[in-house]
């Protein structure tokens, strides 16, 4: 088997042949009348005309010998066979094809649409043009890229060889299209909010920091899709807004966590968390139908149907049911002891982190669809309190043991909000890097008045659950360490 260096050397020689024949191996444009998928869809009509057509694509396979060759072309939409016959092409054109074209090259072929002797849609080429000469080979068809890191690093090759992966990327685009269409159809205005902030808000996460040279100011990449900004829009008289955008969290990686990903957040004035739950259930069902044509899924060992009734799961009651811990009365030491008994790892020993870890242990046993409700105030610094003052009006969709969204009746009491920010600041001072930064300009906005508002956000994790894949696999180009 030839080495990569030997293959590249041979292809450089073929490149030289093309140049000596006066052919530009990297032209700016080549003949192409339409995508291959259009040709395949309208193939019967094309065979009935006497007009030659041009298609272009990457050569995925070459077979045959002697005076007839068959080249499979792929243009990202579909594949079609090009028939290269010596008695139809000029002799020098046929010889140039056999001498210079390799699997992996991009070519354009012009000719008649016909069915081959085996009944396969084909183009009988009467001419061809090199569109882009490849110097390195594609992976082997049957083995592909086996090393996971190599697959992520050379994602472009993975897309070429892996139809399923390419289909997932297409579905992910459709997922966000369906989300955007649903929000607009329900009267929400799409907005854009800052991605660089002087204080991050809207989530508990460690931010990435950078520096604004013009202002000589340290800033952060946002960790939410403009939560505190969209609430300012509510105060400014915009009744329903949403944004789809990238967020950045400087935290560990897992099948459900990445440092950079896409989220959607909406804010809805004069609505509460009960209104939000109704809208979110409707949205998730609509997305599932639009993207997958179904509402029933099996993922991560769970089976669920989004069209079923969504049960309500009480945060404290569920933890007590599964672990025996009453989070309203248990001490930090008692929570830590129970986690040790359950052999669950946890970071930090403050009550908020211990509660959250207990819940994460419990959630993996819930198939859903369900809404988690009645979170403790301590783990929800931006949500409106319930009358008991111990829990808040927060809801999280739970599907296949995962939290796939987060919403609140938003806190609009400026005095309460200031107190919660002060508590979060104390946690930061004690070394909690994920506690929420205080934003007192936001508190000032609340003092001017913000209407009752429901806010909700979800991200790529929902898509990952529906397709039963880890998040990293669904990133077109996951972050990699440089070689």
Secondary structure, DSSP 8 states (H G I E B T S, - for coil): ---HHHHHHHHHHHHHHHHHTT--TT-S-----S-HHHHHHTHHHHHTS---EEEEEEEEEEEEETTEEEEEEE-SS-EEEEEEETTTS-HHHHHHHHHH--TT-EEEEEEEEEE-TTS-EEEEEEEEEEEE--SS----TTT---SHHHHHHTHHHHHHH-HHHHHHHHHHHHHHHHHHHHHHHTT-EE----SEESS--SS-----EEEETTTTEEEEE-SSSSHHHHHHHHHTT--EEEEEEEEE-----BTTB-SEEEEEEEEEET--HHHHHHHHHHHHHHHHHHHHS-SEEEETTEEEETTS--EEEEHHHHHHHHH---TTT--HHHHHHHHHHTT---S--SHHHHHHHHHHHHHTT--S-EEEE--BGGG-TTB-B-TTSSBBSEEEEEETTEE--EEEEB---HHHHHHHHHHHHHHHHTT-TTS----HHHHHHHHH----EEEEEEEHHHHHHHHT--GGGG-TT------
